[in-house]
Amino acid sequence: MGMTDLDLTSARADNDERRDVGSDFRVCPAHVDMTSPVATSARDLRTLDIAALGEVADDLRRELIEVVAKTGGHLGSGLGVVELTVALHHVYDTPADKLIWDVSHQCYPHKLLTGRRTAMTRLRQAGGAAGFTTRTESAHDPFGAAHSSTSISAGFGFAVARDLAGDHHNIVSVIGDGAASGGLAFEGLNNLGASGRRMTIVLNDNNMSIAPPVGALSSHFDRLRVHMPARGVQRATARTAPLSSFVGGPTLFDLMGVAYCGPYDGHDLQVLVPVLAAARSADRPVLVHIVTEKGHGYAPAVGSADCYHGVGKFDVPTGRLDKPVTKAPSYTKVFAEALIGAADRDPRIVAITAAMPSGTGLDLFARRFPDRCFDVGIAEQHAVTFAAGLAAAGMVPFAAIYSTFLQRGYDQVVHDVAIQRLPVRFAIDRAGLVGADGVTHHGSYDIAFLGCLPGFVLMAPSDEGELQRMVATAIAIDDRPSALRYPRGEGLGVPLAADPAPLEIGRGRIVREGSDIAILSYGTCLARALAAADKLAESGIAVTVADARFAKPVDADLAVRLASNHAVVFTLEEGSSGGFATQVMQAVQQADERGVAAGRIRSLHLPDWFIEHGSQSEQEQWAGIDANGIAATVLQVVGRGRRTVYRNGRFGT
């Protein structure tokens, strides 16, 4: 199919609807790529018949594979919803009709059809399209989503606002079977079903989240899926009675007040189009259950363990993935192996993950201890309180949760863990800046939101050997909660111990002695602090570098000593304001009898703005916490406000 004058005009019109959000928006302006094999914009799809829609779907799938092969990203989810995406934009008048994706891993086909093809060539890179739906990127993204289970609640909000305004547009929320297990999805269903408001939910059931789904709801979907009739029966039914249930009785959704129809083949446009058209015309909440295949249409994805959920660059004909050269094990793997070693010695040790066994390394733990590893699904609140119950019963629980996802269980951290002083150990993966996943996935806030809780012990290793020791330390802490944070990516290649010893709680260490200024680093920023010290030495500034190890309790004696013996002490952390620097300042104010040390402390932390997607090294530069940025800040302070510039390996004014 070739690009026609109509196609170009419509695509430009779609692009004109993109919101203007100001200079902070880094994604490049999207415009139609004339060489794209996909010939239509979202608006053009509404003029095509089903046969032509099938051609568009085939072209779209090929383009999706080509795009992700060059950049990496979330592929399997998008491949599974190509036909659904085409059908939705054919039936619904987007962006006037609101299409909300949940989690939005699967939004790449949607982005390709809504004026962002050029931006997609730099997918998840600086200046390119984000990997998730983003309100600032397009009017076709009415709601941003990168954490799961939000689409029903958000859609209900849009539906109420529409009705109060007397409007008549449509609301569609697309939610996966894994995301549907999240508690927020049920809270939204509870309100929507009781209200009877007009809205469509599309349940995209591919029997696969990042990992295979777990729990009773997954079993319920298994039973519903059994009733899916043959394709010919589905097509005939879609033409005559599209909103039909093939299940011989009320489903969970019917009982909650949302009319259930399906299950349908989610790759058959002759079924999807009439069913979605009927749902659009319904005067009540409707759930359309479609069954799809994650990775559909690309054999290497279908045949892989995770259906190419998240991949790096790859060779399209073979599906062979580019394997990055690694010099050291990842922090995630070091944590998992340290926990496995400890669990060999202590049968009380158990591990909990919220639908992220491979991402947290607990798939390795589960192979060794299948009865002591628990995947609770996309349910961080439950994971935290479940861990609290285990701790109260005398077990030694480790809740391994990404920093960004632990935010979802914060109330439980406060009430069920901290107030009860239960020894739950939080292994906080993906702490700090995470790179391509961007603003929604940075681990920016855990130091601040845990540091304000009485009794918590907070640790962060400077390298993988320190991580081993902190796992041992967490096991030894049996009278209060603790957390250790570590970043995405590989370690430094330091030697690893066979039987790591615990650390003394609340004690840091001096790593490098200097006489002019000091840097007190928390976590893996230490390597950057040492590199900055080398650069500053070239300018005649001798730097002491210290590793705090603990943000709570802070080594106040070390901090006071540094502040007493140096002109300035810079705290350094890969976290937000209100975190490690705050803990240091408060500890120094209480411990400093002379009252002069606190005035010598300056902080280096993440800036007070949301950092967009790019590489981790780019994000460190933007935040000013790379080695060059650290050195430049030191020189600016020491030089009493002189602006310094880094050129040719040296700093100057």
N, C-alpha and C positions, 0 to 999 in steps of 0.2 A: 504494500500500500504506500502511496507517495503522499507527500505533504501538499495539500491543495491551498488555494488562496483563503478558503473558508477556514481551514485548519489553522493557518497562521494568524488570521485575524482573531479567532476565538482564543487561541493560546495567549496572544498578547493581551487580550482583554482579561483573561484569567490572571495574568501577571500584574496587570494594573490594579487588581484588587488586593495585592499584597500590602500589608500594613506598613506605615512609616513609623518606626519606633525610636528614631534618634540615632545619634552617632555611636552609642555603645553597642549597637547590633553589629556583629562581625560577619555574619553569613553574607556571602556576595549576592548581589541582585540576581534573581533567576530570570532567564529568558529562554526562548525556544531554540534548541539546537537543530538546525536544518538537516543535519546528517543523521539524526536519531532514527532508528528503525521503527519506533513507535510513532504512528502518524497522527494521533489525535490528542486534543486536550480533553479535560473532563467535560466541557460543554459539548464538544463534538460527539461524544459517545451517545448523547441523548437522541441523535438523529439516525443512528445505525440500527440495522436489524441484527438478529441474534447471530446469524452466520458471520457477519462482519465483526461483531463483538468477539467471536472466537478467534478471528485473525489478529485482532488487537491483543487479545490475551496471549497468544503465541509470541507475538513480537515483544510484548511487555516482559514476558518471562525471559526471553533471550537477552533483552537489554539489562534486566536486573542482574542476571548472572555475569554479564560483561562488566557492569559497573562494580559489583562487589569483588570480582576477581582482581581488579586493579587497586582497590582501596582496603579491602577487608571490611568486615562488619557483620551484621545479623542477616544471614541469608535464608536459612531454612524456613523461618516464620513467614517471610515475604513470599517465598515460592508457593507456600501453601494457600495464600489468599489472593493469588493473581486473578482468578475468575471472580471471586467475591468482590474484589476492588473494582473491576470493570463493571460488574453488575450494579454495584452500589452507585457508582457515578453515572450509570445509564438511567437508573430508576429515580434517583434523588437529584434535586436541583441544588447541588452544592455550589458555592458556600452558603447560599441562603438557607438551605436545609443543613442541619448541624450533624456532622459525622465525627464521632469520638472514638478513637482507637485505644485499646487497653491490652497490653502495656505500651504498645506502639513499636515494639521490635519489628512488627509486620508492616510498618508504614511505608517502606521504600517504594512499592508499586504506586501507592497513593501519591507520594511526592513526585514520582516520574510523570504522573498524569496531571499534575496541578502546577505546571509552570516552573519546575525546579530541576530540569534535566542538566543544565550546565553546572549548577551548584552540586548536583549529585556526583559529578566527576571528581569532586574533592570531598566526598562523603566522610564525615567525622574528622576532617582535617581543618586546620585554621583557614578561615575564609570560605569553607564549603558548607554543605548542608549538615545539620545535626542528625544524629542517629535516631532521634525520637521526634514525635510531633512537638511543635514549638509555636506558640501563638505569635511570637515576634517574626516568624519566618514567612507565614502565609495566612491569608484569610480563610484558607481551606483547613487550617488547624485551629478549630475553635477552642480547644483545650489541650494543654501540654500534658504529656503522660510519659513517665519513665519508671515509675513505681507502679505496681499492679493493683488491680481491683478497684480502681477509681471511677471507671466509665459510667457505671449505673448511677452512682450518686451525682456525678457531674451532669449526666444527661437529665436526671430528674430536676436539677436546678435550672437547666435550660428550659425544660418543659413547663415548670411553674412560672418562670419569667415570661415565657411566650404567652401563656394563658392569661396572666395578669395584664399583659400589654394588649390583649385582644388580637394577637397575631395568629397565623395559621401554618407556619412552616413546620417541618418535620424534624424529629430528633432520632438519631440512630446511634446506639452504643454497641461496639463490637468488643466482645470479651472472650478470652480463651478459657478452655476448661480448667487450666491450671490457675489462672487469675480468679476464676469464679469460686475457688476454694477460700479466698481471702475473706476475713470477717467483714470488711467494709462492703464487699459486694452484697452480702446478706443484709446489712443495714440498709443499703440502698433499695434492694428488692422489697424489704419490709415496708418502707415508706411508699414506694411506687405502687406496689400491689394494692395497698390500702386506699391510695388516692384515686385509682382508676384513670389517671391521666394518660393521654395519647402519647405513646412512645414505643419505639421498636428496639429490642435487644437482639443482637445476632450472637448466638453462642457458637464460637468457632472451636469445634471439638476435634482436636487432632491427637488426643490421647498422649500428649507429649508437651511438657513445659521445657525448661532448660534440662531437667531430668524427667524420667517417667513420673507421672502424677501419683500421689498417694492419698489414702484416706477414704472415708465412707462416700464422699461425694463422687470421687472417681469411680467407685463401684456402681453408684447410681447411674452415672453416664454410661458405663459399660452395659448395664441392663437396658437403657434406652437405645443404645446403638444397635443392639441385637434386632430391634424392630424395623430397621431401615429397609424398605422394600427395594426390589430391583429397579434399575434405571427406567425401564419402560413404564412400570407402574407409577413411579414418581412423576415422570413427564405427563402422563395422562391425568394424574391427580392434580398436578400443578395447573393444568389448563382448566379443569372443571371445578375443583374445590381447593384452591391453593393453601389456605390456612387450615390444613388438616393435621391431625395427630395420628400417627401410626401406632401409638402406644395404647394398649388396651386398658386404659384407666387413667386417673388423674396423676400428674407428675408432681414433684416437689414445687415446681413453679406455678402450676394450676392452683395448688393449695395455698399459695402465697398471693393469689389474685392476679397473676400474670398469665395470660393465655399462651399455652405451649403449642407449637406446631413443628412437625418433623418426626424423626430426623431425615434430612435430605442430603443428597450428594453435593458437597460444596464445590465440586469441580465441573458441574453440569450447568451451563448457562441457560439451557432450555428449562431447567427447574428453578434456578435462582431468580431469573428475571420476573416470572409471574408471581412467585412467592413473595419477593420483596415488594412488588407493586401492590399486592393485596395487603401486606403489612402496612405499607404507607397509607392505605385508605382506611385502615381500621380505626375505630373510635375508642380504643382501649389499649392498655399496655399489652404488647405481644412479644413473645420470645420465639425466634426462629432458630431451631437447632440444625446446624449444618455439620457434616462430618467431612473433614479434610485430611490431607496427608502432608505433614511437615516435610519440606524439601521437594514437593511434588514437581515432576517434570525434569528433574536433574538427578540422574542415577547415583552419582557419587554422594550427593547429599542424603538421598533416601537410604543408601547403604551404610552411612556412618552412624556411630553410636549416638551422637547428639543431633543427627540430621542437619549438620552444619549450622547449628544455632548461632554460634559466633565463630567466625573464621578470620584468618589473616588473608593475605594475597594468595591466589592459587591459579593453577593452569586450567583453563576452561575445558579443553578436550578430555583431560584425564582426571580432573578434580584434585590433582596432587597439590598439597598445601606447601607453601614456602615455610620451611622450618627455620626460625631465627637461630642464629648462633648464640649459644649461652655459655657463659664462663663460670657460672655458679648456680646452685639450686635456688629456686624461688623461695621467698619468705613463707609463702603458703605451704610449700612442701616441707620446709624445715620445721614449721610448726607442727604439721601432721606427724612427721616422723618422731619429733620429740614427744608428742602426746602418746603415740603408739608405744615408744620405749617406756614411758612412765606407766602406761596402762598394763604393760607386761608385769610390772612389779606391784601394782595396786589395783585389785579387782573392783574397787569402788568407783574408779574413773569411768565416766560416761560422756558422750558427746552428742550435741544437738545441732542440727542445721535446719534452716527454714528454706527448703527447696533449692539449696545450693551445695550439694555434696561435693561436686568436682571443684567449684569455685573456691571453697573453703579448705579443700584438701581432705575432707572427711570421707570421701570415697575410699581413700587409702585406709583410714581407720576402720571403716565398715567392712572392708575385706578381711581384716584381721579379727575384728570383734563385732560380728553382725548383730549380736544380741545386746550390744552396749552402745550402738549408734542409732540415733533417731532422727529421721527426716519428717518434720511435721507439716510440710507443705508451705505454701506462701502464707505464713501465719506467725509473724515475728512476735506479736503480743502473746500468743499462746506459747511460743518457744521460751520466752523469758519466764513466764509464770510456771510452766512445766519444769524448767530448770530450778526455779525456786522451790517447788515441791520436792524435787529430787534432793536438793541440798538440805531441806528441812528433815528429810528422812535419812540423812547420814551418808548420802552418796557424794561424789566429788564431780559435779557437773561442769563441763566446758560448753558454753554457748558460742559457737563460731558463727559470727554474723558480720556481714560487711558494715562498715561505719554508716553508710548512707541508709541501710535498711534497719539498723538498730534504732534510728530515729522513730521508726513506726511503733516500737515497743517501749517508748520512754516512760509512759505512765506506769507500766508494769515494773520497769527498772526502779522507779521511785518507790512505789507502794509495796510491791511484792518482794523486792530484793533489799533495797537500801534501808527502808524504815525497819524491816525485820532483821537487818544485819545478817543476812544469809550469805554464806560463802559460795555464791555463784561466780564462776570465772568466765569473763567475757573475752573471747579471742576476736579482736576487732580487725578484720582484714580490710584491704583497700583503704587504709587510713591515709589522709592527705590527698594529693592531686592524682587523678587516675588516667588522664589522657583522653583518648578518643570518645569515651562515653560522656564526658563533659560535665556540665554544671549540675546535673541532677544526681550524679554518682560520686562526686568528690566526697572524701571523708573529712570534711572541714570542721565539724562542730563537736565531735565526741569529747575532746579534752574539756571544752567549756561546759557541755551539758552533764558530764559525769563529775567534773571537778567541783561543781557546786553542791554535790550531795555529800552529807556528812558520812565519814567512815570509809569511803571508797579508797582503795589503793590503785593508783594509775601508773602504769609502766610503759616505756617505749624503748625498744632495742636500737642501738646504733648500728648493729650488724647482725648477721645470722647466728653467730656464736652467742651474742647477748640474748637473742631470742630464745635459744635453748635454755639458758639460765633463768629467763623470766617465766617460761613454762613451769620449770621446777619451783620457782618462787611462788607462783600462783597456787600450785598444789599445796605448798606448805602453809599458805594463808587459810586458816580454817575457822576464823572468828569474824569475818566481814567479807563483803564483796570486793572483787578486784577485776582489773581490766588491763590487757596488754594490747597495744596497737602496733600494726606493722603495715608497710605499704604494698602496693601492687608491684610486681617485678622481681628480678633476681637480686640475690645478696651480693656481697663484695668478694666472696671467695675465701673467707677466713677459715681456719681449721675448725672443725666441729668436734665436740667432746662426746665420748662414749657414754659418760654418766655425768651430765652437767650438774654443778652445785648451785643451790639457791643463792640469791643475792641478799645482802643486808638491806632490809626495807628502809627506804628514805635516805640512802647514801649514794652520792654521785662520785665522780672521779675526775682528776686532772689528767688530760691526755697530752697536752703540750704546754710548756711553760713560756711565758713572755712577761714583759714588764710594763707595757703601755696601756693596752686595753684588753678586755677579756670577752670571750663569746661563751655563753652557757647554753649549750645545745640540748634539745630534747628529741630523741629518736634518730632516724636515719639522716637528718640534716647534718649530723656530725661530719660526714665526709666532705660536704660542701663548706662547712666551717673551716676545716683544715685546709682546703684548697684556697679559700679566701685569705686565710692567714699567710699562706705562701705568697699570694699576690701582694698583700699588705707589707710583707717583709721587704719586697722590692722597693717600696716607698719609704722604708726606714721605720716602719711601725711593728713593734714586737708584740705578738698576740698570744695570750693564754687561751687555750681552748679546753673546755670542760664538758663532760658528758653527764647530764643531770640524772639520767636513768629513770627517775621518778618525777612525775608532776604533782603527785600527792601520795604521801607527804613529801614535800620538797626538802632537799638538803639545805636548810636555812643557814647552817654554819658555813657550808661551802659558798653559798651566795653572798653572805656577809663578808667572808674573807676575800672573795674576788672583788667586791665593791670597795672594800677598805684599801686594797693594794693596787687598784688600777683606776685610771682616770674615768673610764666608762666601762660598764658591763652591758653587753647586748644579749638579751635572751633571743633564742632562735627556735622556731617551731613551724611545722607545716600544718597549721590549724588556724582557726579564726581568732579574732580578738576575744578576750574573756577567758582564754585558756591558760596555757603554761605561764605566760608572762604575768597574768593576774595572780596565779598561785605564788610565783616567786616574789612579787612585790608585797603581797600580804604577809608572807613568811618573813621577809626581810624587815618589814615595818615592826613586826612583833619581836624579832630577835635582836635588832640593832639597838644597843643601849645608847650609843652616841647620836643616833638619829641622822647620820649623814649618808649612809649607804644607799638608801632608797632613791635619793636624788641623783645617783650616778647610773641608774638603770634605764636602759632604752630597750624597746621591744622590736623584734622583727617577726612578723607573722603574716598570714594571708590578708590581702587588702579587703576593705569593706565594700566589695562588689563581687558579683558572681562571675567566675572565670569560665569562659566558654571552652568548647572542644578544641583540641589540638594535641600535640605530643606532650608527654610529661615534661620534657626539657623546655619546650616552649612555654608551658604554663608556669614553670618555676621562674623563667625569665620575666614573664608578664607580672608575676607576683613580687619580683625583686628579691627572691630568696635563693637564687642560684649563686654560685661563687662570685661572679662578677657583681651581681646586685648587692650581695652582702658587703663586699669590699667597698663598693661605691658609697653605700650608706655610711659605713664607718668613716671613710674619708670626709664625707660631707659634714658629719658631726664633729670629728676631730678638727676639721678645717674651719669650724665656726660658720657653717652655712655656705662655704664656697662650693660651687657646682663642679663636680669632677666628671671627667669623661674618660672612658676606657678605650685606648687605641694602641694598636701594635704591641699588645701584651703588657702595657703599663697604664697607670692612671696619671692624669694630669688635669690642670684647670683649663 
